[in-house]
């Protein structure tokens, strides 16, 4: 069945009951919701489509019924279900299957046996059928066979052609630009999104500092910044775009090579504040409540303190608290990232230097307190 319906029962390897059967599509519910009156479980898309037409539960429950995502205890049982990938036939947990199938059907890098990645998003990488500079470099070297003279000529040509850097030890830097090498802890060059690391449909403008997505699909698409932080205290702000219809996931990732047609915080290397007033880390479905909601108006502040391994969030100048504390947040490079859904975007604005404002006496007492809380 298509993604608007549930999962075919034949695909499951450990399904032992019909508890999660959707009575509308007769399949195992996808993104399960239940009815507060009768307890029936539905696919989110099935029940929403049904209610738009009939405004009553399929089981004719009392008018005061409501539908909502299934309770956490039931969700834990649901998340243990395993089903086979429709492409490779290998079993995966139901919470991971959609992300896996996106990767499984995506074009693979020509060096997938060593890198394990899919083809990158830029036209250049797609034409070469590689995931990044490293594999582009490797694919060219492979063409030389074992001829050392040809390998040397190719290396020399590639270094010049792609503007790659060679250090004093003769090591070619395939990943980090010279600008990034010169970045000091706590600083970031002109903030830009990496055109080679954005999900399908994302449009960049204003010198790659502004971002927007508008498409029919309801899938998170991710963009990763061109440069990462390597240490110190780092702060940036996000200004909402009034055209946004769906909440964003905003935060950081310690890995910039993954499937950009999924949220970066679905993985264990991503930490995000979700505009619904929640957190997301290593999950595409659940996370603790945090702070206030943020969607189409306001300014969200993000502070990454790599000295303490913490990520803190503010909204419109109000400190909302410490979202994360993780030893992994002390190890750089760590990249700003954002995930957009269906119709969403924002402007990135530069944050005035707090120390300059403090010394000039232009920082208000409230802003001083927020600065102290964010940088603790």
C-alpha positions as CSV (number, residue, x, y, z in Angstrom):
1,X,0.0,0.0,0.0
2,X,1.0,3.6,-0.4
3,X,2.2,5.9,2.4
4,X,-1.3,7.2,3.0
5,X,-2.3,3.8,4.3
6,X,-1.0,1.4,7.0
7,X,1.6,-1.3,6.6
8,X,0.7,-4.7,5.0
9,X,0.6,-7.4,7.7
10,X,2.6,-9.8,5.6
11,X,5.6,-7.7,6.0
12,X,5.8,-8.1,9.8
13,X,8.1,-10.7,11.4
14,X,6.8,-10.5,15.0
15,X,3.2,-9.4,14.7
16,X,1.1,-11.5,17.2
17,X,-2.2,-9.6,17.5
18,X,-4.5,-7.3,15.7
19,X,-4.2,-4.5,18.4
20,X,-2.8,-2.1,16.0
21,X,-5.0,-2.8,13.0
22,X,-6.6,0.2,11.5
23,X,-10.3,-0.4,10.8
24,X,-10.3,2.0,7.9
25,X,-7.6,0.6,5.7
26,X,-7.4,-2.9,7.4
27,X,-3.6,-2.7,7.8
28,X,-1.3,-2.1,10.7
29,X,-1.6,1.5,11.6
30,X,1.0,4.0,10.4
31,X,1.7,6.8,12.9
32,X,-1.0,5.4,15.2
33,X,-3.8,7.4,16.7
34,X,-6.6,6.1,18.9
35,X,-10.1,7.0,19.9
36,X,-10.6,8.2,23.5
37,X,-14.1,6.5,23.6
38,X,-13.7,3.0,22.0
39,X,-9.9,2.7,22.0
40,X,-9.7,1.7,18.3
41,X,-6.3,2.4,16.7
42,X,-6.1,4.2,13.3
43,X,-3.5,5.5,10.9
44,X,-3.1,9.2,11.5
45,X,-3.9,9.9,7.8
46,X,-6.8,7.5,7.7
47,X,-8.6,9.0,10.8
48,X,-8.0,12.6,9.8
49,X,-9.3,11.9,6.3
50,X,-12.3,10.1,7.8
51,X,-13.2,12.9,10.2
52,X,-13.0,15.5,7.5
53,X,-15.8,13.7,5.7
54,X,-18.0,12.3,8.6
55,X,-16.9,14.0,11.8
56,X,-17.6,10.9,13.9
57,X,-15.7,7.8,14.9
58,X,-16.0,4.8,12.5
59,X,-17.5,2.9,15.5
60,X,-20.1,5.6,16.1
61,X,-18.8,6.7,19.5
62,X,-20.3,9.5,21.5
63,X,-19.9,13.0,20.1
64,X,-17.4,14.0,22.8
65,X,-14.8,11.5,21.6
66,X,-11.3,12.7,20.6
67,X,-8.4,11.2,18.7
68,X,-4.7,11.6,19.6
69,X,-1.4,9.7,19.3
70,X,-1.5,6.5,21.2
71,X,-0.3,6.6,24.8
72,X,3.4,6.2,25.5
73,X,3.1,2.8,27.1
74,X,1.3,1.5,24.0
75,X,3.8,3.3,21.8
76,X,6.6,1.3,23.4
77,X,5.0,-1.9,22.4
78,X,4.2,-0.6,18.9
79,X,7.9,0.5,18.4
80,X,9.0,-3.1,19.0
81,X,7.2,-4.3,15.9
82,X,9.6,-5.3,13.1
83,X,8.7,-5.5,9.4
84,X,10.7,-6.2,6.3
85,X,12.0,-3.5,4.0
86,X,9.9,-3.4,0.8
87,X,13.2,-3.1,-1.2
88,X,15.9,-5.2,0.5
89,X,13.6,-7.5,2.5
90,X,15.6,-7.1,5.7
91,X,13.7,-6.6,9.0
92,X,13.7,-3.2,10.8
93,X,11.9,-1.7,13.7
94,X,8.7,0.1,12.7
95,X,10.1,3.4,13.9
96,X,13.1,3.1,11.6
97,X,11.5,1.5,8.5
98,X,10.6,4.7,6.7
99,X,14.0,6.3,7.2
100,X,15.7,3.0,6.1
101,X,13.6,2.7,3.0
102,X,14.4,6.2,1.9
103,X,18.1,5.4,2.1
104,X,17.6,1.9,0.6
105,X,16.0,3.3,-2.6
106,X,18.2,6.3,-2.9
107,X,21.0,6.1,-5.5
108,X,24.1,4.6,-3.9
109,X,27.6,6.2,-4.0
110,X,29.9,4.3,-6.4
111,X,32.1,3.6,-3.3
112,X,29.2,2.4,-1.1
113,X,31.1,-0.7,-0.2
114,X,33.5,1.5,1.8
115,X,31.6,4.7,2.6
116,X,28.1,3.3,3.1
117,X,26.5,6.5,1.8
118,X,24.0,7.6,-0.9
119,X,24.8,10.0,-3.7
120,X,25.1,13.6,-2.6
121,X,22.6,16.3,-3.4
122,X,24.6,18.7,-5.7
123,X,24.5,18.2,-9.5
124,X,28.2,17.7,-9.5
125,X,28.1,14.9,-7.0
126,X,25.1,13.3,-8.7
127,X,26.8,13.4,-12.1
128,X,29.8,11.6,-10.6
129,X,27.5,9.3,-8.6
130,X,29.5,10.0,-5.3
131,X,28.5,11.2,-1.9
132,X,31.2,13.8,-1.1
133,X,34.7,15.1,-2.0
134,X,36.4,12.1,-0.5
135,X,34.5,9.6,-2.8
136,X,34.8,12.0,-5.8
137,X,38.6,11.9,-5.2
138,X,38.6,8.1,-4.7
139,X,36.6,7.4,-7.8
140,X,39.0,9.4,-10.0
141,X,42.0,7.7,-8.4
142,X,40.4,4.3,-9.2
143,X,40.5,5.1,-12.9
144,X,44.3,5.2,-12.8
145,X,44.7,1.5,-11.8
146,X,48.2,0.8,-10.3
147,X,50.1,3.3,-12.5
148,X,51.8,5.5,-10.0
149,X,52.6,8.2,-12.6
150,X,49.0,8.5,-13.5
151,X,47.9,8.5,-9.9
152,X,50.3,11.3,-9.2
153,X,49.1,13.3,-12.2
154,X,45.5,12.8,-11.2
155,X,46.1,13.8,-7.5
156,X,47.9,17.0,-8.6
157,X,45.1,17.8,-11.1
158,X,42.3,17.2,-8.6
159,X,43.9,19.3,-5.8
160,X,44.2,22.2,-8.2
161,X,40.8,21.7,-9.9
162,X,38.8,21.5,-6.6
163,X,40.8,24.0,-4.6
164,X,41.8,21.4,-2.0
165,X,44.3,22.2,0.7
166,X,47.6,20.4,1.4
167,X,49.2,20.8,4.8
168,X,52.9,20.8,5.7
169,X,52.9,17.0,6.0
170,X,51.4,16.7,2.4
171,X,48.0,15.6,3.6
172,X,45.1,16.7,1.4
173,X,42.2,18.2,3.2
174,X,39.1,16.8,1.5
175,X,36.4,18.0,3.9
176,X,37.2,21.3,5.5
177,X,37.7,24.5,3.6
178,X,40.5,27.0,4.4
179,X,37.9,29.4,5.8
180,X,36.8,26.8,8.3
181,X,40.3,26.1,9.4
182,X,40.8,29.8,10.4
183,X,37.6,29.8,12.5
184,X,38.3,30.4,16.1
185,X,36.3,28.7,18.9
186,X,33.1,30.6,19.6
187,X,33.2,32.2,16.1
188,X,31.5,31.3,12.8
189,X,32.2,32.8,9.3
190,X,29.3,34.2,7.3
191,X,26.5,31.8,8.1
192,X,25.5,29.8,5.0
193,X,23.7,26.6,4.3
194,X,25.6,24.0,2.4
195,X,24.1,23.5,-1.1
196,X,25.6,20.0,-1.2
197,X,23.8,19.1,2.1
198,X,20.2,20.0,1.8
199,X,17.1,17.9,1.3
200,X,14.9,17.7,-1.8
201,X,12.8,20.8,-2.5
202,X,14.7,23.1,-0.2
203,X,15.4,26.5,-1.8
204,X,18.2,28.8,-0.6
205,X,18.4,32.5,-1.2
206,X,20.0,35.7,0.1
207,X,23.5,34.3,-0.4
208,X,22.4,30.9,1.0
209,X,21.5,32.4,4.4
210,X,17.7,32.2,3.9
211,X,15.9,28.9,3.6
212,X,12.4,27.8,2.5
213,X,10.5,24.6,1.6
214,X,7.1,24.2,0.0
215,X,6.0,20.9,-1.4
216,X,3.1,18.5,-1.4
217,X,4.8,15.8,0.7
218,X,4.8,15.8,4.5
219,X,8.4,14.7,5.1
220,X,11.1,16.5,7.0
221,X,13.9,17.8,4.8
222,X,17.2,18.9,6.4
223,X,19.8,21.6,5.7
224,X,23.3,21.6,7.3
225,X,25.5,24.7,7.6
226,X,28.7,25.0,5.6
227,X,30.9,25.3,8.7
228,X,31.0,23.7,12.1
229,X,32.0,24.8,15.6
230,X,35.2,23.3,17.1
231,X,35.0,24.7,20.6
232,X,34.0,27.5,23.0
233,X,30.6,29.1,23.4
234,X,28.6,29.7,20.2
235,X,25.4,31.5,19.7
236,X,23.1,32.2,16.8
237,X,19.4,33.2,16.2
238,X,16.6,32.1,13.9
239,X,13.9,34.6,12.9
240,X,10.6,33.0,11.9
241,X,9.2,33.3,8.3
242,X,5.5,34.3,8.4
243,X,4.8,31.9,5.5
244,X,5.6,28.9,7.7
245,X,2.8,26.4,8.2
246,X,4.6,23.6,10.0
247,X,6.9,23.7,13.0
248,X,10.7,23.4,12.4
249,X,13.3,21.3,14.1
250,X,16.3,23.5,15.0
251,X,19.6,22.5,16.6
252,X,23.0,20.8,15.8
253,X,24.5,17.7,14.3
254,X,27.9,16.2,14.8
255,X,27.6,14.4,11.4
256,X,27.0,16.2,8.2
257,X,26.8,13.2,5.8
258,X,23.4,11.4,6.1
259,X,20.0,11.2,4.4
260,X,18.9,14.9,4.1
261,X,15.4,13.8,3.3
262,X,14.8,13.0,7.0
263,X,15.2,15.1,10.1
264,X,18.8,15.3,11.4
265,X,17.6,14.6,15.0
266,X,16.1,11.3,14.0
267,X,19.7,10.0,14.5
268,X,21.9,9.8,17.6
269,X,24.2,12.5,16.2
270,X,21.4,15.2,16.1
271,X,20.0,17.3,18.9
272,X,17.0,19.6,18.2
273,X,14.3,21.8,19.6
274,X,11.0,21.1,17.9
275,X,8.7,24.0,17.4
276,X,5.8,22.1,19.0
277,X,7.5,22.8,22.4
278,X,9.4,19.5,22.5
279,X,12.8,18.1,22.1
280,X,14.0,15.5,19.6
281,X,17.2,13.4,19.8
282,X,17.6,10.0,18.2
283,X,13.9,9.7,17.5
284,X,11.5,10.7,14.8
285,X,8.3,10.4,16.9
286,X,8.8,11.2,20.6
287,X,10.6,13.5,22.9
288,X,10.2,15.4,26.2
289,X,8.2,18.6,26.5
290,X,10.4,21.7,26.4
291,X,9.7,25.5,26.5
292,X,7.1,27.2,24.3
293,X,5.9,26.7,20.8
294,X,7.6,28.4,17.8
295,X,6.5,28.5,14.2
296,X,5.8,31.6,12.2
297,X,6.7,34.5,14.4
298,X,9.4,35.4,16.9
299,X,13.2,34.9,17.3
300,X,14.7,31.7,18.6
301,X,18.2,31.8,20.2
302,X,20.5,28.8,20.2
303,X,23.5,28.6,22.4
304,X,26.0,25.7,22.1
305,X,28.5,25.6,24.9
306,X,31.2,23.1,23.9
307,X,33.1,23.7,27.2
308,X,30.2,22.2,29.2
309,X,28.6,20.1,26.4
310,X,25.2,21.9,26.7
311,X,22.7,23.2,24.3
312,X,20.4,26.0,25.5
313,X,17.4,27.7,23.9
314,X,15.7,31.1,24.2
315,X,12.6,32.5,22.6
316,X,12.1,36.3,22.0
317,X,14.7,37.1,24.6
318,X,13.2,34.7,27.2
319,X,15.5,31.9,28.4
320,X,13.6,28.6,28.0
321,X,16.2,26.4,29.6
322,X,18.9,23.8,29.0
323,X,17.7,21.4,26.3
324,X,20.6,19.0,26.4
325,X,23.8,18.1,28.2
326,X,25.9,15.5,26.4
327,X,29.6,14.8,26.4
328,X,29.3,14.4,22.6
329,X,28.5,18.1,22.4
330,X,32.1,18.9,23.5
331,X,33.6,17.2,20.5
332,X,33.7,19.2,17.2
333,X,33.1,20.0,14.5
334,X,29.4,20.4,15.3
335,X,27.2,22.0,12.7
336,X,24.0,24.1,12.9
337,X,21.1,22.2,11.3
338,X,17.4,22.7,10.6
339,X,14.7,20.4,9.4
340,X,11.6,21.7,7.5
341,X,8.3,20.1,6.9
342,X,5.9,20.7,3.9
343,X,5.8,24.5,4.0
344,X,8.3,26.1,6.3
345,X,11.3,28.4,6.3
346,X,13.1,31.2,8.2
347,X,15.6,34.0,8.1
348,X,18.9,33.7,9.9
349,X,19.9,36.9,11.6
350,X,23.3,37.8,13.0
351,X,23.4,38.1,16.8
352,X,25.2,41.3,18.1
353,X,28.3,40.4,20.2
354,X,27.2,40.3,23.8
355,X,30.7,41.4,25.1
356,X,30.7,44.5,22.8
357,X,27.2,45.5,24.1
358,X,28.2,44.9,27.7
359,X,31.3,47.1,27.4
360,X,29.3,49.8,25.6
361,X,26.5,49.8,28.2
362,X,23.8,49.1,25.6
363,X,22.7,45.8,26.9
364,X,19.6,45.9,29.1
365,X,19.4,44.3,32.5
366,X,17.1,41.6,31.2
367,X,19.4,40.8,28.3
368,X,22.3,40.6,30.7
369,X,20.5,38.0,32.8
370,X,19.6,36.0,29.6
371,X,23.2,36.2,28.5
372,X,24.4,34.9,31.8
373,X,22.0,32.0,31.7
374,X,22.7,31.0,28.1
375,X,26.5,31.0,28.7
376,X,26.7,29.3,32.0
